[in-house]
Amino acid sequence: MLKASSVIKKSALTSAITIGLLGLSACSDIQSANDVTLATTAVNSVAPGAPGVDPVWAFSGKTGIGTSYEPYTDGQYQGTQANPISKVWFSVAQGILTETMYGMIHNAQLKELQFVIVGNGFIDTEKDHTNSTIEYLHTDAQGRPLSLAYKIVNQDKDGKYQIEKHIFTDPNRDSLMMKVVFTAFEDGITPYLYANPHIDNSGANDIAQVEGNALFAHTNADDSSVLTIRSDVDFVKASAGFVGTSDGLIDLADNGQLDNTYQTTAADKATVGNVALTAQYPPLNSNSYTVNFTLGFGADKQTSLDNANTTLASGYDAVLSAYLGDDKHVGWKDYLSSLAPLTSMANNTTDGGKLLYASALVLKAQEDKTHAGALIASLSNPWGDSVSAKVGSTGYKAVWPRDFYQCAMAFLAMGDTQTPKVAFEYLKKVQVTEQTPGYQGTPGWFLQKTHVDGEIEWVGVQLDQTAMPIMLGWKLWQAGVLTDAEATKWYQQMLKPAADFLITGGKVKLDWNETQINPPSTQQERWEEQAGYSPSTTAAVIAGLVAASELATLAKDPNSAVYLNAARKLESELSTTMVTNTGEFAKNDNGETKPFYLRISPNGTPNTADKLLDNNGKTGIDQRLILDAGFLELVRYGVKNAQDPIIQNSVMLVDNTELEDNLRIKYEFTAKDGSKIPGYRRYGNDGYGEDIVTGLSYAEKGNTEQQRGRVWPFFTGERGHYELALAKASGNLTPATKSQLINTYVQGMETFANQGLMLPEQSWDGVGNTTRYQYTLGQGTNSATPLAWTHAEYVKLVRSMTDEQVWDHYPIVEQKLQP
């Protein structure tokens, strides 16, 4: 028997496993691997234990994401024989391959794929028993990444073995390649591949099969996607089973042997569940060998197998070369070389441009390739390893026009004019019109959250998400990306209805949402939780209306004056609807009144004790106790001057580190040069995060009052933009001041990046239980990494420092509104 302390406990099996499969046999070669045919499944080899344990998603703190770069053809992704389009995306976390998508960017096919190592007296899972490092396979002379291809090295904590993996996709077909080097530092080491498919975005309806030297997974639906796993070394033996009841980890746990093998999990189409594939590879005796694996995807089994086999036959060197870009293929290095501003921008970073180049790659990778221009929020499911995968969920792999705007502006900042134009044109797909299924009411606003194909998911009305497409259209016109004729067309077709809605609002009826919108009161502000008068929302509405006024003038629409007058009126009302002169925060130590901006005023009466709504497990409290730096958007867009006294009063409150943790916003972290850099929470009383007492993930066992939202790194960028605007407004933007801003805010954002240069949604602020992951101060949490908005804010901040002016500032707003 294996030592009890070394064997994986059955209760931990389902969390320790989750991932891959493939096969090997020491004597085979690539030619024999490609000769695989679809063998008949043995009729007496059906795994018991359906449906297995309930499925969940993978850890959301990704250290890498990847996909092949594809160029547009006439503003679309149009695959041809000469230029096929690869529609596969992958993610990496905890040293292993995690959610891998095929088809559309939200359509996961795999939860996790990892290796299990059996040795003398131990069974290790790669995710739980190794120390992991990650680096980029392609870098330039300055160490800046040139593609989203990764080298991961996982070393046994006891020094008994090492697993090195190279992961990337095949740009010529729907498949992923993974080169693996197994190294044993003692005799008796046997590797096993373990894969946990989640076909077509769910882990509860799958069938797994072993056929010949290939592993397959699909659902019982007639239109199911199919996953095939192949390798250039045949597996010794393999098994299909149900996770937690009859899978390979359960089989290995008793004696370290895969001695209860099954060729399928389905006796018939009705038998489905949470399945896993396990494959044993040849043992190592203080030596090493290399195996190339491919994961092929397709709309049917034969296509999936063909993709896996063809990628395998092409070989590691050829596929990797095409992924980077070579004389026959346009790849990631070609995309980066097209971004002319990056070279000068890199001079305004503190890491030589490493995070800047990574951000360019990450942002482009988070675009769907069926629906060109569809930019998602993150290639992750927040707190995924505690979120059910029984029913399909997009998580953050979806379109929010607000996050979308941030990304489009970042592309423009990098010198990519194609992507933001295609993205802007895509937005028409997610605008509410008379043709929106099931909709009744006033058209013009943009849907809260949709799938990349436009399928409606969430239906709240957020006025900033209706203003930002107008703002983006104006920016593209000013940059010459949209011609006068194109800007006029889009104004008439898309932006004018949006501007009209920003003024009049109207009745809304869609799904659960039946309400009356009365701008500038929004049904939801940028955190999607509260209704009322929001400084950040209103900043976007004002900027959107001024931009609409300019576009209306171009289009010879007499409504130009209507939009401008509405913007001016909203600006004049800010102090009465969103600024408070009462409450404990409005008084300084001398008893003087210091008015400041609220996060949001539910009724536009900021001097009252009106309470905000309960949210994320937190009980709503007096509006005057909730600080939020969203008012900085008023400065960014040009509505208010950075030296405005109410803005500065509000900044001082945000910076108060003496507040108790529930209401406190600002925290300090240590940068790589030893200096202190700032981080900021969304707002006081934020519950969108881990439980500070139990350490459980957000809503893991239902919402609790002890949940706590953490620091969001992109706020360091927002503050950096404000400080740049303040330095310019005060005439203090000297070389020394600029250097200090870069060292504080640019370096600050770089500090929050993980080893794979991925920027998170939230970082650990040191308050409460460090959770099962034992987070350290500043480390990204399991909420969502990489977050596109964070990478976009970093790119824009670097461009702003390079230009010495705020990148997404609207001079026309400043000209029309400020005296």
Secondary structure as the mmCIF struct_conf table of DSSP 4:
data_model
#
loop_
_struct_conf.conf_type_id
_struct_conf.id
_struct_conf.beg_label_comp_id
_struct_conf.beg_label_asym_id
_struct_conf.beg_label_seq_id
_struct_conf.end_label_comp_id
_struct_conf.end_label_asym_id
_struct_conf.end_label_seq_id
TURN_TY1_P TURN_TY1_P1 ALA A 4 SER A 6
BEND BEND1 VAL A 7 VAL A 7
HELX_LH_PP_P HELX_LH_PP_P1 ILE A 8 LYS A 9
HELX_RH_AL_P HELX_RH_AL_P1 LYS A 10 ALA A 16
STRN STRN1 LEU A 24 LEU A 24
TURN_TY1_P TURN_TY1_P2 ALA A 26 CYS A 27
HELX_RH_AL_P HELX_RH_AL_P2 ILE A 30 ASN A 34
TURN_TY1_P TURN_TY1_P3 ASP A 35 ASP A 35
HELX_LH_PP_P HELX_LH_PP_P2 ALA A 39 ALA A 42
TURN_TY1_P TURN_TY1_P4 VAL A 43 ASN A 44
STRN STRN2 VAL A 46 VAL A 46
BEND BEND2 GLY A 49 GLY A 49
TURN_TY1_P TURN_TY1_P5 ALA A 50 PRO A 51
BEND BEND3 VAL A 53 VAL A 53
HELX_LH_PP_P HELX_LH_PP_P3 ASP A 54 PRO A 55
STRN STRN3 VAL A 56 VAL A 56
BEND BEND4 SER A 60 SER A 60
STRN STRN4 GLY A 61 GLY A 61
BEND BEND5 THR A 63 THR A 63
STRN STRN5 GLY A 64 THR A 67
STRN STRN6 THR A 73 THR A 73
TURN_TY1_P TURN_TY1_P6 ASP A 74 GLY A 75
STRN STRN7 GLN A 76 GLN A 76
BEND BEND6 GLN A 81 ASN A 83
STRN STRN8 VAL A 88 ALA A 93
TURN_TY1_P TURN_TY1_P7 GLN A 94 GLY A 95
STRN STRN9 ILE A 96 TYR A 102
BEND BEND7 GLY A 103 MET A 104
TURN_TY1_P TURN_TY1_P8 ILE A 105 HIS A 106
STRN STRN10 ALA A 108 GLY A 119
TURN_TY1_P TURN_TY1_P9 ASN A 120 GLY A 121
STRN STRN11 PHE A 122 THR A 125
HELX_RH_AL_P HELX_RH_AL_P3 GLU A 126 HIS A 129
STRN STRN12 THR A 130 TYR A 136
BEND BEND8 LEU A 137 LEU A 137
STRN STRN13 THR A 139 THR A 139
TURN_TY1_P TURN_TY1_P10 ALA A 141 GLN A 142
STRN STRN14 PRO A 145 PRO A 145
BEND BEND9 SER A 147 LEU A 148
STRN STRN15 TYR A 150 ASP A 156
TURN_TY1_P TURN_TY1_P11 LYS A 157 ASP A 158
BEND BEND10 GLY A 159 LYS A 160
STRN STRN16 TYR A 161 THR A 169
TURN_TY1_P TURN_TY1_P12 PRO A 171 ASN A 172
BEND BEND11 ARG A 173 ASP A 174
STRN STRN17 SER A 175 ALA A 184
BEND BEND12 PHE A 185 ASP A 187
STRN STRN18 ILE A 189 ILE A 189
STRN STRN19 THR A 190 PRO A 197
HELX_RH_3T_P HELX_RH_3T_P1 ILE A 199 ASN A 201
BEND BEND13 GLY A 203 ASN A 205
STRN STRN20 ASP A 206 GLU A 211
TURN_TY1_P TURN_TY1_P13 GLY A 212 ASN A 213
STRN STRN21 ALA A 214 THR A 219
BEND BEND14 ASN A 220 ALA A 221
TURN_TY1_P TURN_TY1_P14 ASP A 222 ASP A 223
STRN STRN22 VAL A 226 SER A 231
BEND BEND15 ASP A 232 VAL A 233
STRN STRN23 ASP A 234 ASP A 234
BEND BEND16 VAL A 236 VAL A 236
STRN STRN24 LYS A 237 PHE A 242
TURN_TY1_P TURN_TY1_P15 VAL A 243 SER A 246
BEND BEND17 ASP A 247 ASP A 247
HELX_RH_AL_P HELX_RH_AL_P4 GLY A 248 ASN A 255
BEND BEND18 GLY A 256 GLY A 256
BEND BEND19 ASN A 260 ASN A 260
BEND BEND20 GLN A 263 GLN A 263
STRN STRN25 THR A 264 THR A 264
BEND BEND21 THR A 265 THR A 265
BEND BEND22 ALA A 267 ASP A 268
TURN_TY1_P TURN_TY1_P16 LYS A 269 ALA A 270
STRN STRN26 GLY A 273 GLY A 273
BEND BEND23 ASN A 274 ASN A 274
STRN STRN27 VAL A 275 GLN A 280
STRN STRN28 LEU A 284 LEU A 284
BEND BEND24 ASN A 285 SER A 286
STRN STRN29 SER A 288 GLY A 298
BEND BEND25 ALA A 299 ASP A 300
HELX_RH_AL_P HELX_RH_AL_P5 LYS A 301 SER A 314
HELX_RH_AL_P HELX_RH_AL_P6 TYR A 316 LEU A 324
STRN STRN30 ASP A 326 ASP A 326
TURN_TY1_P TURN_TY1_P17 ASP A 327 LYS A 328
STRN STRN31 HIS A 329 HIS A 329
HELX_RH_AL_P HELX_RH_AL_P7 TRP A 332 SER A 337
TURN_TY1_P TURN_TY1_P18 SER A 338 SER A 338
TURN_TY1_P TURN_TY1_P19 ALA A 340 PRO A 341
HELX_RH_AL_P HELX_RH_AL_P8 LEU A 342 ALA A 346
TURN_TY1_P TURN_TY1_P20 ASN A 347 ASN A 348
BEND BEND26 THR A 349 ASP A 351
TURN_TY1_P TURN_TY1_P21 GLY A 352 GLY A 353
HELX_RH_AL_P HELX_RH_AL_P9 LYS A 354 ALA A 365
TURN_TY1_P TURN_TY1_P22 GLN A 366 GLN A 366
STRN STRN32 GLU A 367 GLU A 367
BEND BEND27 LYS A 369 HIS A 371
TURN_TY1_P TURN_TY1_P23 ALA A 372 GLY A 373
STRN STRN33 LEU A 375 LEU A 375
BEND BEND28 ALA A 377 ALA A 377
STRN STRN34 SER A 378 SER A 378
BEND BEND29 LEU A 379 SER A 380
TURN_TY1_P TURN_TY1_P24 PRO A 382 TRP A 383
HELX_RH_3T_P HELX_RH_3T_P2 GLY A 384 SER A 386
BEND BEND30 VAL A 387 VAL A 387
STRN STRN35 SER A 388 SER A 388
BEND BEND31 LYS A 390 VAL A 391
TURN_TY1_P TURN_TY1_P25 GLY A 395 TYR A 396
BEND BEND32 ALA A 398 ALA A 398
STRN STRN36 VAL A 399 VAL A 399
HELX_RH_AL_P HELX_RH_AL_P10 PRO A 401 MET A 414
TURN_TY1_P TURN_TY1_P26 GLY A 415 GLY A 415
HELX_RH_AL_P HELX_RH_AL_P11 GLN A 418 TYR A 426
HELX_RH_3T_P HELX_RH_3T_P3 LEU A 427 VAL A 430
STRN STRN37 GLN A 431 GLN A 431
TURN_TY1_P TURN_TY1_P27 GLU A 434 GLN A 435
BEND BEND33 THR A 436 THR A 436
TURN_TY1_P TURN_TY1_P28 PRO A 437 GLY A 438
STRN STRN38 GLN A 440 GLY A 441
STRN STRN39 PHE A 446 PHE A 446
BEND BEND34 GLN A 448 GLN A 448
STRN STRN40 LYS A 449 THR A 450
TURN_TY1_P TURN_TY1_P29 VAL A 452 ASP A 453
STRN STRN41 ILE A 456 TRP A 458
HELX_RH_AL_P HELX_RH_AL_P12 LEU A 463 GLN A 478
TURN_TY1_P TURN_TY1_P30 ALA A 479 GLY A 480
BEND BEND35 VAL A 481 LEU A 482
HELX_RH_AL_P HELX_RH_AL_P13 ASP A 484 TRP A 490
HELX_RH_PI_P HELX_RH_PI_P1 TYR A 491 LEU A 495
HELX_RH_AL_P HELX_RH_AL_P14 LYS A 496 THR A 504
STRN STRN42 GLY A 506 LEU A 510
TURN_TY1_P TURN_TY1_P31 ASP A 511 TRP A 512
STRN STRN43 ASN A 513 ILE A 517
TURN_TY1_P TURN_TY1_P32 PRO A 519 PRO A 520
BEND BEND36 SER A 521 SER A 521
STRN STRN44 THR A 522 THR A 522
BEND BEND37 GLN A 523 GLN A 524
TURN_TY1_P TURN_TY1_P33 ARG A 526 TRP A 527
BEND BEND38 GLU A 528 GLU A 529
STRN STRN45 GLY A 532 TYR A 533
HELX_RH_AL_P HELX_RH_AL_P15 PRO A 535 LEU A 554
TURN_TY1_P TURN_TY1_P34 ALA A 555 LYS A 556
TURN_TY1_P TURN_TY1_P35 PRO A 558 ASN A 559
HELX_RH_AL_P HELX_RH_AL_P16 SER A 560 THR A 577
BEND BEND39 MET A 578 MET A 578
STRN STRN46 VAL A 579 THR A 580
BEND BEND40 GLY A 583 GLY A 583
HELX_RH_3T_P HELX_RH_3T_P4 GLU A 584 ALA A 586
STRN STRN47 LYS A 587 LYS A 587
TURN_TY1_P TURN_TY1_P36 ASP A 589 ASN A 590
BEND BEND41 GLY A 591 GLY A 591
STRN STRN48 THR A 593 THR A 593
STRN STRN49 PHE A 596 TYR A 597
BEND BEND42 ARG A 599 ARG A 599
STRN STRN50 SER A 601 SER A 601
TURN_TY1_P TURN_TY1_P37 PRO A 602 ASN A 603
BEND BEND43 GLY A 604 GLY A 604
TURN_TY1_P TURN_TY1_P38 PRO A 606 ASN A 607
BEND BEND44 THR A 608 THR A 608
HELX_LH_PP_P HELX_LH_PP_P4 ASP A 610 ASP A 610
STRN STRN51 LYS A 611 LYS A 611
HELX_LH_PP_P HELX_LH_PP_P5 LEU A 612 ASP A 614
STRN STRN52 ASN A 615 ASN A 615
TURN_TY1_P TURN_TY1_P39 ASN A 616 GLY A 617
STRN STRN53 LYS A 618 LYS A 618
HELX_LH_PP_P HELX_LH_PP_P6 THR A 619 GLY A 620
STRN STRN54 ASP A 622 ASP A 622
HELX_RH_3T_P HELX_RH_3T_P5 GLN A 623 LEU A 625
HELX_RH_3T_P HELX_RH_3T_P6 ALA A 629 PHE A 631
HELX_RH_AL_P HELX_RH_AL_P17 LEU A 632 ARG A 636
TURN_TY1_P TURN_TY1_P40 TYR A 637 GLY A 638
BEND BEND45 VAL A 639 LYS A 640
TURN_TY1_P TURN_TY1_P41 ALA A 642 GLN A 643
HELX_RH_AL_P HELX_RH_AL_P18 PRO A 645 VAL A 654
TURN_TY1_P TURN_TY1_P42 ASP A 655 ASP A 655
TURN_TY1_P TURN_TY1_P43 THR A 657 GLU A 658
BEND BEND46 LEU A 659 LEU A 659
TURN_TY1_P TURN_TY1_P44 ASP A 661 LEU A 663
STRN STRN55 LYS A 666 THR A 670
TURN_TY1_P TURN_TY1_P45 LYS A 672 ASP A 673
BEND BEND47 GLY A 674 GLY A 674
STRN STRN56 LYS A 676 TYR A 680
STRN STRN57 ARG A 681 ARG A 681
BEND BEND48 ARG A 682 TYR A 683
TURN_TY1_P TURN_TY1_P46 GLY A 684 ASN A 685
BEND BEND49 GLY A 689 GLY A 689
STRN STRN58 ASP A 691 ASP A 691
TURN_TY1_P TURN_TY1_P47 ILE A 692 THR A 694
HELX_LH_PP_P HELX_LH_PP_P7 LEU A 696 SER A 697
TURN_TY1_P TURN_TY1_P48 TYR A 698 LYS A 701
BEND BEND50 GLY A 702 GLY A 702
TURN_TY1_P TURN_TY1_P49 GLU A 705 GLN A 706
STRN STRN59 GLN A 707 GLN A 707
STRN STRN60 VAL A 711 VAL A 711
TURN_TY1_P TURN_TY1_P50 PRO A 713 PRO A 713
HELX_RH_AL_P HELX_RH_AL_P19 PHE A 714 ALA A 729
TURN_TY1_P TURN_TY1_P51 SER A 730 GLY A 731
HELX_RH_AL_P HELX_RH_AL_P20 PRO A 735 LEU A 741
HELX_RH_PI_P HELX_RH_PI_P2 ILE A 742 VAL A 746
HELX_RH_AL_P HELX_RH_AL_P21 GLN A 747 THR A 751
TURN_TY1_P TURN_TY1_P52 PHE A 752 PHE A 752
TURN_TY1_P TURN_TY1_P53 GLN A 755 GLY A 756
HELX_LH_PP_P HELX_LH_PP_P8 MET A 758 PRO A 760
BEND BEND51 GLU A 761 GLU A 761
STRN STRN61 SER A 763 SER A 763
BEND BEND52 GLY A 766 GLY A 766
BEND BEND53 GLY A 768 GLY A 768
TURN_TY1_P TURN_TY1_P54 THR A 771 GLN A 774
HELX_LH_PP_P HELX_LH_PP_P9 TYR A 775 THR A 776
TURN_TY1_P TURN_TY1_P55 LEU A 777 GLY A 778
STRN STRN62 GLY A 780 GLY A 780
BEND BEND54 ASN A 782 SER A 783
STRN STRN63 THR A 785 THR A 785
BEND BEND55 PRO A 786 PRO A 786
STRN STRN64 LEU A 787 LEU A 787
HELX_RH_AL_P HELX_RH_AL_P22 ALA A 788 ASP A 803
TURN_TY1_P TURN_TY1_P56 GLU A 804 GLU A 804
BEND BEND56 GLN A 805 GLN A 805
TURN_TY1_P TURN_TY1_P57 TRP A 807 ASP A 808
HELX_RH_AL_P HELX_RH_AL_P23 PRO A 811 LEU A 817
#
